[in-house]
């Protein structure tokens, strides 16, 4: 069933004026989900009765008393608490009593502005890794091609917006988890400034880097959701847009083969559009790039184990391979490496700000959000196989906006990323609105065939848990001590897990030994 409105802003205006009812929109969204969700795996759970009751209550409110998001059906990532149910964070080993019967503050603010929560959307386990086929959760599918990955970890949000199941959603971002699904599915997503929105009621992954952020069709839509969560008055489109803004582009970083030709062409077209709209596009080097990637990885994995280590030790096989291997690698990081990286994090951010504010400085930084379109699920990839253009901004705390900028020859979305200083959300949203006033990529909708039956997600190592020995074996000559160190933490990992844990641990330790800035 086609959405009656192209954007959240259009639907909000119609609901405010009373030309459409909330129940009509909610019924349409629930019917769409009933038809397409078996294919796309957008929802972990839906709340039809509660959503319809909330819609009926919204329709009874007089027009002059309606909130900014009055009656709008939205979705929420399933690491956020809602009164309808505790978050699972897409893990069989979750705490069903955590924040039970409560809304996370950000969710409560959306409801206070009038939003209706349709349900909780799919993600990857604790927001790190990829879906595990051994888990009992839906596998998210890209609406443009269900054989392809949606991007992690706000997976259901990106897919649901692209397929028109809803027009807006709330996600979280630790290394790109709002921006990557937006990029690969063709939505708009905003990673907010660290600390702008409360993380309470969100299952943590890396507490010093986790942020919440809105996802929607357009930059203006994201602004509506953000203003509702920050308590600001609804914004009106700005006349300035990007005129006079200095947009820095790290051409040296982007000139290599990591950027696919279709992505490079779309990015050049996006830069041309920004110039035509009045922006000054200039070279801006990012010598901090590699070091900031290292900071993100070391911090994320070390903090992930600090948060989830006891649960991992209690039920190793209950966790998916993707999450448990990465988190266990974080357990092997020495404390001095973590502390060194945090010092580097502060210095790198300060140096970057100095250069942005100095001679030849910039107001925004532009890159592709991701260097390619969505990969097939069958195409195996390891960390570092693709140039990660999102993770560098989580350690700095800078806000970043992902917005559609084109499509590859197969019609798969490509995305532009704009980055601002801390607190620069309104600059980003104004720039995004202006860019989207001159382009229509954000208005494209996928049209998945509900009769399609994509291939099951492969598990090359099978789904059976590895046998756990009665006691950890003695340390072999030349062993790096990983097995013994994990055993001391109560974790007995099989050979396949250990091989990956060791490889990731070596990568992290190498990253942590980078010179202090």
C-alpha positions as CSV (number, residue, x, y, z in Angstrom):
1,X,0.0,0.0,0.0
2,X,1.7,3.3,-1.0
3,X,2.3,5.8,1.7
4,X,-0.1,8.7,1.4
5,X,2.7,11.2,2.2
6,X,6.2,11.5,0.9
7,X,7.8,12.8,4.0
8,X,7.2,13.0,7.8
9,X,6.8,16.8,7.5
10,X,4.0,16.4,5.0
11,X,2.2,13.9,7.2
12,X,2.7,16.1,10.3
13,X,1.2,19.1,8.5
14,X,-1.9,17.1,7.5
15,X,-2.4,15.7,11.0
16,X,-2.1,19.2,12.5
17,X,-4.8,20.5,10.1
18,X,-7.0,17.5,10.6
19,X,-7.1,16.6,6.9
20,X,-6.0,13.1,7.8
21,X,-6.4,11.0,10.9
22,X,-3.8,9.2,13.0
23,X,-5.8,6.0,12.9
24,X,-5.8,6.1,9.1
25,X,-1.9,6.3,9.0
26,X,-1.4,3.7,11.7
27,X,-3.8,1.2,10.0
28,X,-2.0,1.8,6.7
29,X,1.5,1.3,8.4
30,X,0.3,-1.9,10.2
31,X,-1.2,-3.3,6.9
32,X,2.1,-2.6,5.1
33,X,4.0,-4.4,7.8
34,X,1.7,-7.4,7.6
35,X,2.4,-7.6,3.9
36,X,6.1,-6.9,3.7
37,X,7.7,-7.7,7.1
38,X,7.9,-11.5,6.4
39,X,10.2,-10.6,3.6
40,X,12.1,-7.6,5.0
41,X,12.5,-8.5,8.8
42,X,12.0,-4.8,9.8
43,X,10.3,-5.5,13.2
44,X,11.3,-7.6,16.2
45,X,7.8,-6.9,17.6
46,X,4.8,-4.8,16.7
47,X,2.3,-3.1,19.0
48,X,-0.9,-3.0,16.9
49,X,-3.4,-2.7,19.8
50,X,-1.4,0.0,21.7
51,X,-0.7,1.9,18.5
52,X,-4.3,2.0,17.4
53,X,-5.4,3.1,20.9
54,X,-2.8,5.9,20.8
55,X,-4.0,6.9,17.3
56,X,-7.6,7.1,18.5
57,X,-6.6,9.2,21.4
58,X,-4.6,11.5,19.1
59,X,-7.6,11.9,16.8
60,X,-9.8,13.1,19.7
61,X,-7.4,16.0,20.5
62,X,-8.7,19.4,19.2
63,X,-6.6,20.8,16.3
64,X,-5.3,23.7,18.3
65,X,-3.9,21.5,21.1
66,X,-1.9,19.1,19.0
67,X,1.9,18.5,19.5
68,X,4.5,18.8,16.8
69,X,4.5,15.1,16.0
70,X,0.8,14.6,16.7
71,X,-0.5,11.2,15.7
72,X,2.6,10.4,13.6
73,X,3.4,6.6,13.5
74,X,7.2,6.0,14.2
75,X,9.4,3.0,15.0
76,X,12.0,2.5,17.7
77,X,15.2,0.5,17.5
78,X,15.1,-2.5,19.9
79,X,17.9,-1.4,22.1
80,X,15.6,1.3,23.5
81,X,13.1,0.8,26.3
82,X,9.4,1.4,25.6
83,X,6.4,0.9,28.0
84,X,5.2,-1.9,25.7
85,X,8.2,-4.1,26.3
86,X,11.8,-4.2,27.5
87,X,14.5,-4.1,24.7
88,X,16.0,-7.4,23.5
89,X,18.9,-5.6,21.7
90,X,18.5,-8.6,19.3
91,X,20.2,-11.0,21.8
92,X,18.8,-14.2,23.2
93,X,20.8,-13.3,26.3
94,X,19.0,-10.1,27.3
95,X,17.5,-9.1,30.6
96,X,13.7,-9.1,30.2
97,X,13.3,-7.0,33.3
98,X,15.6,-4.1,32.3
99,X,13.6,-0.9,32.2
100,X,10.4,-3.0,32.1
101,X,7.3,-0.9,31.7
102,X,9.2,2.3,31.1
103,X,10.0,4.5,28.2
104,X,13.6,5.6,27.5
105,X,13.6,9.5,28.0
106,X,14.1,10.1,24.3
107,X,11.1,7.8,23.5
108,X,9.0,9.6,26.1
109,X,9.8,12.9,24.5
110,X,8.6,11.7,21.1
111,X,5.4,10.5,22.7
112,X,5.0,13.8,24.6
113,X,5.2,15.6,21.2
114,X,2.3,13.3,20.0
115,X,4.1,10.4,18.3
116,X,2.6,6.9,18.1
117,X,5.1,4.0,18.5
118,X,4.4,1.2,16.0
119,X,6.9,-1.3,17.3
120,X,10.5,-2.2,17.9
121,X,12.9,-2.7,14.9
122,X,15.6,-5.2,14.1
123,X,19.3,-4.6,14.8
124,X,22.4,-6.6,15.2
125,X,23.2,-8.1,18.6
126,X,24.0,-5.3,21.1
127,X,24.6,-3.1,18.0
128,X,27.9,-4.8,17.0
129,X,28.6,-7.3,14.3
130,X,26.2,-8.9,11.8
131,X,23.0,-11.0,12.1
132,X,23.6,-14.5,13.3
133,X,21.5,-17.1,11.5
134,X,21.4,-19.3,14.7
135,X,19.4,-16.6,16.5
136,X,15.6,-16.7,16.6
137,X,15.3,-13.1,15.4
138,X,14.2,-11.8,11.9
139,X,17.1,-11.3,9.4
140,X,16.8,-7.7,8.1
141,X,16.7,-7.5,4.3
142,X,17.4,-4.5,2.1
143,X,14.2,-3.4,0.3
144,X,16.1,-2.6,-2.9
145,X,17.5,-6.1,-3.0
146,X,16.6,-8.6,-0.3
147,X,19.7,-10.6,-1.0
148,X,21.8,-7.6,0.3
149,X,22.8,-6.2,3.7
150,X,20.9,-3.2,5.2
151,X,23.9,-1.9,7.1
152,X,24.3,-2.1,10.9
153,X,23.1,-1.6,13.4
154,X,19.8,0.3,13.1
155,X,18.9,-2.2,10.4
156,X,15.1,-2.3,10.6
157,X,14.9,1.5,10.7
158,X,16.7,1.9,7.4
159,X,14.8,-0.9,5.7
160,X,11.4,0.3,7.0
161,X,11.9,3.9,5.8
162,X,13.1,2.7,2.4
163,X,10.1,0.4,1.9
164,X,7.6,3.0,3.2
165,X,6.5,1.1,6.3
166,X,7.0,4.2,8.3
167,X,8.4,7.7,7.7
168,X,10.6,8.1,10.8
169,X,12.4,6.2,13.5
170,X,14.8,6.5,16.4
171,X,18.1,4.7,16.3
172,X,21.5,4.7,17.9
173,X,25.0,5.2,16.6
174,X,28.4,4.0,18.0
175,X,30.5,3.7,14.8
176,X,27.9,4.5,12.1
177,X,24.8,2.6,13.2
178,X,22.3,5.4,12.2
179,X,24.2,6.5,9.1
180,X,25.1,3.1,7.5
181,X,21.5,1.8,7.3
182,X,20.5,5.2,6.1
183,X,23.2,5.1,3.4
184,X,22.6,1.5,2.2
185,X,18.8,1.8,2.2
186,X,18.4,5.3,0.9
187,X,17.1,7.1,4.0
188,X,18.4,10.2,5.8
189,X,20.0,9.7,9.3
190,X,21.5,12.1,11.8
191,X,24.2,11.1,14.3
192,X,23.8,13.7,17.0
193,X,26.4,15.5,19.1
194,X,27.6,13.4,22.0
195,X,25.5,14.1,25.1
196,X,22.8,16.1,23.2
197,X,20.2,13.3,23.8
198,X,20.0,11.2,26.9
199,X,21.2,7.6,26.5
200,X,19.2,6.4,29.5
201,X,17.0,3.4,28.6
202,X,19.3,2.5,25.7
203,X,21.2,-0.8,26.1
204,X,24.8,0.4,26.0
205,X,27.6,-0.8,23.8
206,X,30.3,1.7,24.1
207,X,29.0,4.3,26.7
208,X,31.6,7.0,25.8
209,X,30.7,6.8,22.1
210,X,27.0,5.8,22.0
211,X,24.6,8.5,20.8
212,X,20.9,8.4,19.7
213,X,19.7,9.9,16.4
214,X,16.7,10.3,14.2
215,X,16.2,8.5,10.9
216,X,13.6,9.6,8.3
217,X,13.0,10.4,4.7
218,X,14.5,13.9,4.7
219,X,16.8,16.2,6.6
220,X,13.7,18.3,7.5
221,X,12.1,15.2,9.0
222,X,15.1,14.5,11.1
223,X,15.0,18.1,12.3
224,X,11.4,17.7,13.4
225,X,12.2,14.6,15.4
226,X,15.3,16.1,16.9
227,X,13.5,19.3,18.0
228,X,10.9,17.1,19.7
229,X,13.6,15.3,21.6
230,X,15.5,18.4,22.6
231,X,12.5,20.4,23.6
232,X,13.1,23.1,21.0
233,X,10.4,24.8,19.0
234,X,9.7,23.3,15.6
235,X,12.1,24.6,13.0
236,X,11.2,26.3,9.8
237,X,13.3,25.8,6.7
238,X,16.2,28.3,6.5
239,X,16.7,30.6,3.6
240,X,20.5,30.5,3.9
241,X,21.0,26.8,3.3
242,X,24.6,26.2,2.4
243,X,25.3,29.6,0.9
244,X,28.7,30.9,2.1
245,X,29.4,27.7,4.0
246,X,33.0,26.3,3.6
247,X,32.7,22.6,2.8
248,X,36.0,20.7,3.3
249,X,36.6,17.5,1.3
250,X,39.6,15.2,2.1
251,X,40.3,14.5,-1.6
252,X,43.5,12.7,-0.8
253,X,41.7,10.2,1.4
254,X,39.0,9.7,-1.2
255,X,41.1,9.4,-4.3
256,X,42.2,5.8,-3.8
257,X,40.5,2.7,-5.1
258,X,38.5,2.2,-1.9
259,X,35.7,4.4,-3.3
260,X,33.8,2.6,-6.1
261,X,33.4,4.4,-9.4
262,X,29.6,4.8,-9.0
263,X,30.0,6.3,-5.5
264,X,32.8,8.6,-6.7
265,X,30.7,9.9,-9.6
266,X,27.7,10.5,-7.3
267,X,29.9,12.2,-4.8
268,X,31.3,14.5,-7.5
269,X,27.7,15.3,-8.6
270,X,26.8,16.1,-4.9
271,X,29.7,18.5,-4.6
272,X,28.7,20.2,-7.8
273,X,25.2,20.6,-6.4
274,X,26.6,22.1,-3.2
275,X,28.7,24.6,-5.3
276,X,25.7,25.6,-7.3
277,X,23.7,26.2,-4.1
278,X,26.4,28.6,-3.0
279,X,28.8,26.6,-0.9
280,X,32.6,27.0,-1.2
281,X,34.0,23.5,-1.6
282,X,37.7,23.2,-0.8
283,X,40.4,20.7,0.0
284,X,40.6,19.8,3.7
285,X,43.1,17.1,4.7
286,X,42.3,14.6,7.5
287,X,45.6,13.4,8.8
288,X,43.8,12.3,12.0
289,X,41.6,9.8,10.0
290,X,43.5,6.6,10.7
291,X,44.2,7.4,14.3
292,X,40.6,8.2,15.0
293,X,39.5,4.9,13.4
294,X,41.8,3.2,15.8
295,X,40.4,5.1,18.8
296,X,36.9,4.1,17.8
297,X,37.7,0.4,17.5
298,X,39.7,0.2,20.7
299,X,37.2,2.2,22.7
300,X,34.2,0.3,21.4
301,X,35.5,-3.2,21.9
302,X,37.0,-2.5,25.3
303,X,33.9,-0.8,26.6
304,X,31.7,-3.5,25.0
305,X,33.4,-6.2,27.1
306,X,33.3,-4.0,30.2
307,X,29.5,-3.7,29.8
308,X,28.7,-7.2,28.6
309,X,31.6,-9.4,29.9
310,X,29.7,-11.0,32.8
311,X,26.9,-12.0,30.5
312,X,29.3,-13.4,28.0
313,X,31.0,-15.5,30.6
314,X,27.7,-16.8,31.9
315,X,26.4,-17.9,28.5
316,X,29.1,-17.8,25.8
317,X,27.2,-20.0,23.3
318,X,24.0,-18.0,23.7
319,X,25.6,-15.0,22.1
320,X,26.1,-14.7,18.3
321,X,29.5,-15.3,16.9
322,X,29.8,-11.8,15.5
323,X,29.2,-10.1,18.9
324,X,31.0,-12.5,21.2
325,X,34.2,-12.6,19.2
326,X,34.6,-8.8,19.0
327,X,33.7,-8.2,22.6
328,X,36.1,-10.9,23.8
329,X,38.9,-9.3,21.8
330,X,38.2,-6.2,23.8
331,X,38.8,-8.2,27.0
332,X,42.4,-8.8,25.9
333,X,43.3,-5.1,25.7
334,X,45.6,-4.0,28.4
335,X,44.4,-1.0,30.5
336,X,47.3,1.1,29.5
337,X,46.3,0.7,25.8
338,X,42.8,1.9,26.5
339,X,44.0,4.9,28.5
340,X,46.6,5.8,25.9
341,X,43.9,5.8,23.2
342,X,41.6,8.0,25.3
343,X,44.4,10.6,25.6
344,X,44.9,10.4,21.9
345,X,41.2,10.8,21.4
346,X,41.2,14.2,23.2
347,X,44.3,15.4,21.4
348,X,43.2,14.4,18.0
349,X,39.8,16.1,18.4
350,X,41.5,19.3,19.6
351,X,43.9,19.3,16.7
352,X,41.0,18.8,14.2
353,X,39.0,21.6,15.7
354,X,42.1,23.9,15.6
355,X,42.4,23.2,11.9
356,X,38.7,23.7,11.2
357,X,38.8,27.1,13.0
358,X,42.2,28.2,11.6
359,X,43.3,29.6,8.2
360,X,41.9,27.5,5.4
361,X,39.3,26.1,7.9
362,X,35.9,24.8,7.1
363,X,32.3,24.8,8.5
364,X,31.4,21.3,7.3
365,X,33.3,18.2,6.1
366,X,31.9,16.2,3.2
367,X,32.6,12.5,2.3
368,X,30.6,9.7,1.0
369,X,28.8,8.0,4.0
370,X,30.0,4.6,2.7
371,X,32.3,4.0,-0.2
372,X,30.0,1.6,-2.0
373,X,26.4,0.4,-2.2
374,X,25.0,-2.5,-0.2
375,X,27.0,-5.8,-0.4
376,X,25.3,-9.1,-0.9
377,X,24.9,-11.2,2.2
378,X,26.8,-14.0,0.4
379,X,29.9,-11.7,0.0
380,X,32.0,-12.3,3.0
381,X,33.7,-9.3,4.5
382,X,36.1,-8.7,7.3
383,X,36.6,-5.6,9.4
384,X,38.7,-3.1,7.4
385,X,37.7,-4.6,4.0
386,X,35.9,-1.3,3.2
387,X,36.9,2.2,4.0
388,X,35.0,3.1,7.1
389,X,34.0,6.8,6.7
390,X,31.6,6.9,9.6
391,X,33.4,5.6,12.7
392,X,35.9,8.5,12.9
393,X,33.2,10.9,14.1
394,X,32.1,9.0,17.2
395,X,35.3,9.6,19.2
396,X,35.2,13.3,18.4
397,X,31.5,13.7,19.4
398,X,30.8,15.6,16.2
399,X,27.3,15.3,14.6
400,X,27.1,13.9,11.1
401,X,24.2,13.7,8.6
402,X,23.8,10.9,6.0
403,X,21.6,11.7,3.0
404,X,20.9,10.1,-0.3
405,X,23.1,11.4,-3.2
406,X,22.5,8.9,-6.0
407,X,22.3,5.3,-7.1
408,X,24.6,2.7,-8.6
409,X,23.8,1.0,-12.0
410,X,21.7,-1.6,-10.2
411,X,19.6,1.2,-8.5
412,X,21.1,0.7,-5.1
413,X,21.4,3.9,-3.0
414,X,24.6,5.9,-2.5
415,X,24.9,8.4,0.3
416,X,26.6,11.8,1.2
417,X,27.9,12.5,4.7
418,X,28.1,16.0,6.1
419,X,29.9,16.6,9.4
420,X,29.9,19.6,11.7
421,X,31.4,20.7,14.9
422,X,29.7,19.7,18.2
423,X,26.4,21.4,18.5
424,X,26.1,21.9,14.7
425,X,22.9,20.0,14.1
426,X,21.0,22.9,12.8
427,X,23.7,23.8,10.4
428,X,23.7,20.2,9.1
429,X,19.9,20.1,8.8
430,X,19.7,23.4,7.0
431,X,22.4,22.2,4.6
432,X,20.6,18.9,4.1
433,X,17.3,20.6,3.5
434,X,18.9,22.8,0.9
435,X,20.6,19.9,-0.8
436,X,17.4,17.9,-0.9
437,X,15.5,20.9,-2.3
438,X,17.7,20.6,-5.3
439,X,17.7,16.8,-5.6
440,X,15.1,14.0,-5.3
441,X,17.2,11.0,-4.3
442,X,15.6,11.0,-0.8
443,X,12.1,10.6,-2.3
444,X,12.8,7.3,-4.0
445,X,11.0,4.3,-2.5
446,X,11.9,0.7,-3.0
447,X,9.1,-1.6,-4.2
448,X,10.0,-5.1,-2.8
449,X,7.9,-8.0,-4.0
450,X,6.3,-9.7,-0.9
451,X,6.3,-13.0,-2.8
452,X,10.1,-13.0,-3.1
453,X,11.9,-15.7,-1.1
454,X,15.6,-14.7,-0.6
455,X,18.2,-17.3,0.2
456,X,18.6,-18.1,3.9
457,X,21.5,-16.3,5.6
458,X,24.5,-18.6,5.4
459,X,26.4,-19.7,8.4
460,X,29.7,-21.1,7.0
461,X,30.6,-22.6,10.4
462,X,27.2,-24.2,10.9
463,X,24.8,-23.3,13.7
464,X,25.8,-26.0,16.2
465,X,27.6,-24.7,19.3
466,X,31.2,-25.8,19.6
467,X,31.9,-28.4,22.3
468,X,33.2,-26.9,25.5
469,X,36.0,-28.8,27.1
470,X,35.8,-29.8,30.8
471,X,38.8,-27.6,31.6
472,X,41.0,-25.2,29.6
473,X,44.0,-26.9,28.0
474,X,47.5,-26.1,29.2
475,X,49.2,-23.2,27.4
476,X,51.0,-24.5,24.4
477,X,54.5,-23.4,23.5
478,X,54.3,-20.1,21.6
479,X,50.7,-19.5,22.6
480,X,49.9,-15.7,23.0
481,X,48.0,-16.3,26.2
482,X,44.7,-15.3,24.8
483,X,43.0,-18.6,25.7
484,X,44.4,-18.5,29.3
485,X,43.4,-14.9,29.7
486,X,39.8,-15.6,28.6
487,X,39.6,-18.6,30.8
488,X,40.6,-16.4,33.8
489,X,37.5,-14.3,32.9
490,X,35.3,-17.4,32.8
491,X,35.2,-17.7,29.0
492,X,36.1,-20.9,27.2
493,X,36.0,-20.3,23.5
494,X,36.4,-22.9,20.8
495,X,39.1,-22.9,18.2
496,X,37.2,-21.0,15.5
497,X,36.3,-18.3,18.0
498,X,39.8,-18.1,19.3
499,X,41.3,-17.6,15.9
500,X,39.1,-14.6,15.2
501,X,39.5,-13.2,18.7
502,X,43.3,-13.4,18.4
503,X,43.3,-11.7,15.0
504,X,41.1,-8.8,16.2
505,X,43.1,-8.5,19.4
506,X,46.3,-8.1,17.5
507,X,44.7,-5.5,15.3
508,X,43.5,-3.6,18.3
509,X,46.8,-3.7,20.1
510,X,48.6,-2.5,17.0
511,X,46.1,0.3,16.7
512,X,46.6,1.2,20.3
513,X,50.3,1.6,19.9
514,X,50.0,4.5,17.5
515,X,52.0,7.6,18.6
516,X,50.2,9.9,21.0
517,X,49.1,13.0,19.2
